[in-house]
């Protein structure tokens, strides 16, 4: 938890996110963050999603913005794929960064709209 409306997400190395994990993740966000909230997705570790998780992750209407910190080109490509190739009920407000502080600054500006 970085604030009452911003959380940093770091998934452990080698994890394959499945639908049950995504549900737990969403429940945690709803229970611990003030809506609307934003997420700093720190991709310091390599992990993957099964198909159901790819479809479901990040589809909470309470999520206002997501900033992904991608430390290499492969991570940037996989994130862009999830952003553009997977149909979503609502388009994500997502940006990809290579610097954590720049990403966090953008999220704080996004959240300032609700202050």
PyMOL CGO cylinders between C-alpha atoms (Angstrom):
from pymol import cmd
from pymol.cgo import CYLINDER

trace = [
    CYLINDER, 0.00, 0.00, 0.00, 1.57, 3.28, -1.10, 0.3, 1, 1, 1, 1, 1, 1,
    CYLINDER, 1.57, 3.28, -1.10, -1.42, 5.38, -0.05, 0.3, 1, 1, 1, 1, 1, 1,
    CYLINDER, -1.42, 5.38, -0.05, -5.12, 4.89, 0.62, 0.3, 1, 1, 1, 1, 1, 1,
    CYLINDER, -5.12, 4.89, 0.62, -5.74, 4.86, -3.13, 0.3, 1, 1, 1, 1, 1, 1,
    CYLINDER, -5.74, 4.86, -3.13, -2.50, 3.56, -4.69, 0.3, 1, 1, 1, 1, 1, 1,
    CYLINDER, -2.50, 3.56, -4.69, -1.04, 0.08, -4.34, 0.3, 1, 1, 1, 1, 1, 1,
    CYLINDER, -1.04, 0.08, -4.34, 2.15, -1.37, -5.74, 0.3, 1, 1, 1, 1, 1, 1,
    CYLINDER, 2.15, -1.37, -5.74, 1.82, -4.89, -7.12, 0.3, 1, 1, 1, 1, 1, 1,
    CYLINDER, 1.82, -4.89, -7.12, 4.85, -7.20, -7.27, 0.3, 1, 1, 1, 1, 1, 1,
    CYLINDER, 4.85, -7.20, -7.27, 4.20, -10.81, -8.29, 0.3, 1, 1, 1, 1, 1, 1,
    CYLINDER, 4.20, -10.81, -8.29, 6.75, -13.41, -7.24, 0.3, 1, 1, 1, 1, 1, 1,
    CYLINDER, 6.75, -13.41, -7.24, 9.19, -14.88, -9.77, 0.3, 1, 1, 1, 1, 1, 1,
    CYLINDER, 9.19, -14.88, -9.77, 7.83, -17.77, -11.83, 0.3, 1, 1, 1, 1, 1, 1,
    CYLINDER, 7.83, -17.77, -11.83, 4.20, -17.54, -10.69, 0.3, 1, 1, 1, 1, 1, 1,
    CYLINDER, 4.20, -17.54, -10.69, 1.43, -18.37, -13.15, 0.3, 1, 1, 1, 1, 1, 1,
    CYLINDER, 1.43, -18.37, -13.15, -1.56, -16.25, -12.21, 0.3, 1, 1, 1, 1, 1, 1,
    CYLINDER, -1.56, -16.25, -12.21, -4.86, -18.14, -12.48, 0.3, 1, 1, 1, 1, 1, 1,
    CYLINDER, -4.86, -18.14, -12.48, -8.47, -17.10, -12.09, 0.3, 1, 1, 1, 1, 1, 1,
    CYLINDER, -8.47, -17.10, -12.09, -8.58, -17.91, -8.35, 0.3, 1, 1, 1, 1, 1, 1,
    CYLINDER, -8.58, -17.91, -8.35, -5.50, -15.75, -7.76, 0.3, 1, 1, 1, 1, 1, 1,
    CYLINDER, -5.50, -15.75, -7.76, -7.01, -12.89, -9.74, 0.3, 1, 1, 1, 1, 1, 1,
    CYLINDER, -7.01, -12.89, -9.74, -10.20, -13.12, -7.68, 0.3, 1, 1, 1, 1, 1, 1,
    CYLINDER, -10.20, -13.12, -7.68, -8.19, -12.97, -4.44, 0.3, 1, 1, 1, 1, 1, 1,
    CYLINDER, -8.19, -12.97, -4.44, -6.20, -10.04, -5.81, 0.3, 1, 1, 1, 1, 1, 1,
    CYLINDER, -6.20, -10.04, -5.81, -9.36, -8.13, -6.72, 0.3, 1, 1, 1, 1, 1, 1,
    CYLINDER, -9.36, -8.13, -6.72, -10.92, -8.87, -3.31, 0.3, 1, 1, 1, 1, 1, 1,
    CYLINDER, -10.92, -8.87, -3.31, -7.81, -7.53, -1.58, 0.3, 1, 1, 1, 1, 1, 1,
    CYLINDER, -7.81, -7.53, -1.58, -7.87, -4.33, -3.62, 0.3, 1, 1, 1, 1, 1, 1,
    CYLINDER, -7.87, -4.33, -3.62, -11.56, -3.72, -2.89, 0.3, 1, 1, 1, 1, 1, 1,
    CYLINDER, -11.56, -3.72, -2.89, -11.07, -4.36, 0.83, 0.3, 1, 1, 1, 1, 1, 1,
    CYLINDER, -11.07, -4.36, 0.83, -7.97, -2.22, 1.33, 0.3, 1, 1, 1, 1, 1, 1,
    CYLINDER, -7.97, -2.22, 1.33, -8.08, 0.70, -1.11, 0.3, 1, 1, 1, 1, 1, 1,
    CYLINDER, -8.08, 0.70, -1.11, -10.28, 3.74, -1.37, 0.3, 1, 1, 1, 1, 1, 1,
    CYLINDER, -10.28, 3.74, -1.37, -12.13, 3.81, -4.70, 0.3, 1, 1, 1, 1, 1, 1,
    CYLINDER, -12.13, 3.81, -4.70, -11.31, 4.93, -7.31, 0.3, 1, 1, 1, 1, 1, 1,
    CYLINDER, -11.31, 4.93, -7.31, -7.79, 3.61, -6.95, 0.3, 1, 1, 1, 1, 1, 1,
    CYLINDER, -7.79, 3.61, -6.95, -4.68, 3.15, -9.04, 0.3, 1, 1, 1, 1, 1, 1,
    CYLINDER, -4.68, 3.15, -9.04, -2.08, 0.41, -9.34, 0.3, 1, 1, 1, 1, 1, 1,
    CYLINDER, -2.08, 0.41, -9.34, 1.67, 0.49, -9.81, 0.3, 1, 1, 1, 1, 1, 1,
    CYLINDER, 1.67, 0.49, -9.81, 2.47, -2.85, -11.45, 0.3, 1, 1, 1, 1, 1, 1,
    CYLINDER, 2.47, -2.85, -11.45, 6.16, -3.47, -10.81, 0.3, 1, 1, 1, 1, 1, 1,
    CYLINDER, 6.16, -3.47, -10.81, 7.31, -6.18, -13.21, 0.3, 1, 1, 1, 1, 1, 1,
    CYLINDER, 7.31, -6.18, -13.21, 10.66, -6.74, -11.52, 0.3, 1, 1, 1, 1, 1, 1,
    CYLINDER, 10.66, -6.74, -11.52, 9.98, -10.51, -11.64, 0.3, 1, 1, 1, 1, 1, 1,
    CYLINDER, 9.98, -10.51, -11.64, 9.03, -12.75, -14.56, 0.3, 1, 1, 1, 1, 1, 1,
    CYLINDER, 9.03, -12.75, -14.56, 5.56, -14.29, -14.25, 0.3, 1, 1, 1, 1, 1, 1,
    CYLINDER, 5.56, -14.29, -14.25, 2.65, -15.26, -16.48, 0.3, 1, 1, 1, 1, 1, 1,
    CYLINDER, 2.65, -15.26, -16.48, -1.12, -15.49, -16.62, 0.3, 1, 1, 1, 1, 1, 1,
    CYLINDER, -1.12, -15.49, -16.62, -3.31, -18.37, -17.75, 0.3, 1, 1, 1, 1, 1, 1,
    CYLINDER, -3.31, -18.37, -17.75, -5.98, -17.46, -20.31, 0.3, 1, 1, 1, 1, 1, 1,
    CYLINDER, -5.98, -17.46, -20.31, -8.82, -16.91, -17.81, 0.3, 1, 1, 1, 1, 1, 1,
    CYLINDER, -8.82, -16.91, -17.81, -6.60, -14.69, -15.69, 0.3, 1, 1, 1, 1, 1, 1,
    CYLINDER, -6.60, -14.69, -15.69, -5.61, -12.62, -18.74, 0.3, 1, 1, 1, 1, 1, 1,
    CYLINDER, -5.61, -12.62, -18.74, -9.28, -12.00, -19.52, 0.3, 1, 1, 1, 1, 1, 1,
    CYLINDER, -9.28, -12.00, -19.52, -10.21, -11.08, -15.95, 0.3, 1, 1, 1, 1, 1, 1,
    CYLINDER, -10.21, -11.08, -15.95, -7.22, -9.24, -14.47, 0.3, 1, 1, 1, 1, 1, 1,
    CYLINDER, -7.22, -9.24, -14.47, -7.74, -5.52, -13.96, 0.3, 1, 1, 1, 1, 1, 1,
    CYLINDER, -7.74, -5.52, -13.96, -11.40, -5.49, -14.91, 0.3, 1, 1, 1, 1, 1, 1,
    CYLINDER, -11.40, -5.49, -14.91, -12.61, -3.81, -11.73, 0.3, 1, 1, 1, 1, 1, 1,
    CYLINDER, -12.61, -3.81, -11.73, -14.53, -0.60, -12.40, 0.3, 1, 1, 1, 1, 1, 1,
    CYLINDER, -14.53, -0.60, -12.40, -12.87, 0.83, -9.26, 0.3, 1, 1, 1, 1, 1, 1,
    CYLINDER, -12.87, 0.83, -9.26, -9.45, 0.84, -10.96, 0.3, 1, 1, 1, 1, 1, 1,
    CYLINDER, -9.45, 0.84, -10.96, -8.82, 4.31, -12.31, 0.3, 1, 1, 1, 1, 1, 1,
    CYLINDER, -8.82, 4.31, -12.31, -5.29, 3.96, -13.67, 0.3, 1, 1, 1, 1, 1, 1,
    CYLINDER, -5.29, 3.96, -13.67, -2.44, 1.46, -13.93, 0.3, 1, 1, 1, 1, 1, 1,
    CYLINDER, -2.44, 1.46, -13.93, 1.22, 2.19, -14.47, 0.3, 1, 1, 1, 1, 1, 1,
    CYLINDER, 1.22, 2.19, -14.47, 3.40, -0.76, -15.44, 0.3, 1, 1, 1, 1, 1, 1,
    CYLINDER, 3.40, -0.76, -15.44, 7.11, -0.60, -14.75, 0.3, 1, 1, 1, 1, 1, 1,
    CYLINDER, 7.11, -0.60, -14.75, 8.71, -2.77, -17.44, 0.3, 1, 1, 1, 1, 1, 1,
    CYLINDER, 8.71, -2.77, -17.44, 12.43, -3.29, -17.11, 0.3, 1, 1, 1, 1, 1, 1,
    CYLINDER, 12.43, -3.29, -17.11, 12.99, -4.96, -20.49, 0.3, 1, 1, 1, 1, 1, 1,
    CYLINDER, 12.99, -4.96, -20.49, 11.55, -5.05, -24.00, 0.3, 1, 1, 1, 1, 1, 1,
    CYLINDER, 11.55, -5.05, -24.00, 9.95, -8.49, -23.57, 0.3, 1, 1, 1, 1, 1, 1,
    CYLINDER, 9.95, -8.49, -23.57, 7.92, -7.20, -20.63, 0.3, 1, 1, 1, 1, 1, 1,
    CYLINDER, 7.92, -7.20, -20.63, 6.91, -4.12, -22.60, 0.3, 1, 1, 1, 1, 1, 1,
    CYLINDER, 6.91, -4.12, -22.60, 5.73, -6.31, -25.48, 0.3, 1, 1, 1, 1, 1, 1,
    CYLINDER, 5.73, -6.31, -25.48, 3.75, -8.71, -23.28, 0.3, 1, 1, 1, 1, 1, 1,
    CYLINDER, 3.75, -8.71, -23.28, 2.10, -5.79, -21.47, 0.3, 1, 1, 1, 1, 1, 1,
    CYLINDER, 2.10, -5.79, -21.47, 1.20, -4.12, -24.76, 0.3, 1, 1, 1, 1, 1, 1,
    CYLINDER, 1.20, -4.12, -24.76, -0.31, -7.41, -25.93, 0.3, 1, 1, 1, 1, 1, 1,
    CYLINDER, -0.31, -7.41, -25.93, -2.53, -7.63, -22.83, 0.3, 1, 1, 1, 1, 1, 1,
    CYLINDER, -2.53, -7.63, -22.83, -3.54, -4.01, -23.34, 0.3, 1, 1, 1, 1, 1, 1,
    CYLINDER, -3.54, -4.01, -23.34, -4.36, -4.21, -27.04, 0.3, 1, 1, 1, 1, 1, 1,
    CYLINDER, -4.36, -4.21, -27.04, -5.19, -7.81, -27.96, 0.3, 1, 1, 1, 1, 1, 1,
    CYLINDER, -5.19, -7.81, -27.96, -7.49, -8.89, -25.14, 0.3, 1, 1, 1, 1, 1, 1,
    CYLINDER, -7.49, -8.89, -25.14, -11.03, -7.52, -25.25, 0.3, 1, 1, 1, 1, 1, 1,
    CYLINDER, -11.03, -7.52, -25.25, -12.03, -5.59, -22.12, 0.3, 1, 1, 1, 1, 1, 1,
    CYLINDER, -12.03, -5.59, -22.12, -15.45, -4.38, -20.99, 0.3, 1, 1, 1, 1, 1, 1,
    CYLINDER, -15.45, -4.38, -20.99, -13.83, -1.00, -20.25, 0.3, 1, 1, 1, 1, 1, 1,
    CYLINDER, -13.83, -1.00, -20.25, -10.60, 0.25, -21.83, 0.3, 1, 1, 1, 1, 1, 1,
    CYLINDER, -10.60, 0.25, -21.83, -7.70, 0.38, -19.39, 0.3, 1, 1, 1, 1, 1, 1,
    CYLINDER, -7.70, 0.38, -19.39, -6.13, 3.70, -18.46, 0.3, 1, 1, 1, 1, 1, 1,
    CYLINDER, -6.13, 3.70, -18.46, -2.63, 2.21, -18.56, 0.3, 1, 1, 1, 1, 1, 1,
    CYLINDER, -2.63, 2.21, -18.56, 0.83, 3.51, -19.32, 0.3, 1, 1, 1, 1, 1, 1,
    CYLINDER, 0.83, 3.51, -19.32, 4.10, 1.63, -19.52, 0.3, 1, 1, 1, 1, 1, 1,
    CYLINDER, 4.10, 1.63, -19.52, 7.25, 3.08, -17.97, 0.3, 1, 1, 1, 1, 1, 1,
    CYLINDER, 7.25, 3.08, -17.97, 10.85, 1.98, -17.50, 0.3, 1, 1, 1, 1, 1, 1,
    CYLINDER, 10.85, 1.98, -17.50, 11.34, 4.06, -14.34, 0.3, 1, 1, 1, 1, 1, 1,
    CYLINDER, 11.34, 4.06, -14.34, 9.36, 3.37, -11.16, 0.3, 1, 1, 1, 1, 1, 1,
    CYLINDER, 9.36, 3.37, -11.16, 9.44, 6.96, -9.87, 0.3, 1, 1, 1, 1, 1, 1,
    CYLINDER, 9.44, 6.96, -9.87, 8.14, 8.37, -13.15, 0.3, 1, 1, 1, 1, 1, 1,
    CYLINDER, 8.14, 8.37, -13.15, 5.34, 5.78, -13.14, 0.3, 1, 1, 1, 1, 1, 1,
    CYLINDER, 5.34, 5.78, -13.14, 4.42, 6.60, -9.55, 0.3, 1, 1, 1, 1, 1, 1,
    CYLINDER, 4.42, 6.60, -9.55, 4.40, 10.33, -10.29, 0.3, 1, 1, 1, 1, 1, 1,
    CYLINDER, 4.40, 10.33, -10.29, 1.95, 9.76, -13.15, 0.3, 1, 1, 1, 1, 1, 1,
    CYLINDER, 1.95, 9.76, -13.15, -0.34, 7.70, -10.88, 0.3, 1, 1, 1, 1, 1, 1,
    CYLINDER, -0.34, 7.70, -10.88, -0.27, 10.40, -8.21, 0.3, 1, 1, 1, 1, 1, 1,
    CYLINDER, -0.27, 10.40, -8.21, -1.29, 12.99, -10.81, 0.3, 1, 1, 1, 1, 1, 1,
    CYLINDER, -1.29, 12.99, -10.81, -4.08, 10.69, -12.00, 0.3, 1, 1, 1, 1, 1, 1,
    CYLINDER, -4.08, 10.69, -12.00, -5.33, 10.19, -8.44, 0.3, 1, 1, 1, 1, 1, 1,
    CYLINDER, -5.33, 10.19, -8.44, -5.17, 13.94, -7.74, 0.3, 1, 1, 1, 1, 1, 1,
    CYLINDER, -5.17, 13.94, -7.74, -8.24, 14.30, -9.98, 0.3, 1, 1, 1, 1, 1, 1,
    CYLINDER, -8.24, 14.30, -9.98, -10.27, 12.84, -7.09, 0.3, 1, 1, 1, 1, 1, 1,
    CYLINDER, -10.27, 12.84, -7.09, -8.89, 14.99, -4.26, 0.3, 1, 1, 1, 1, 1, 1,
]
cmd.load_cgo(trace, "trace")
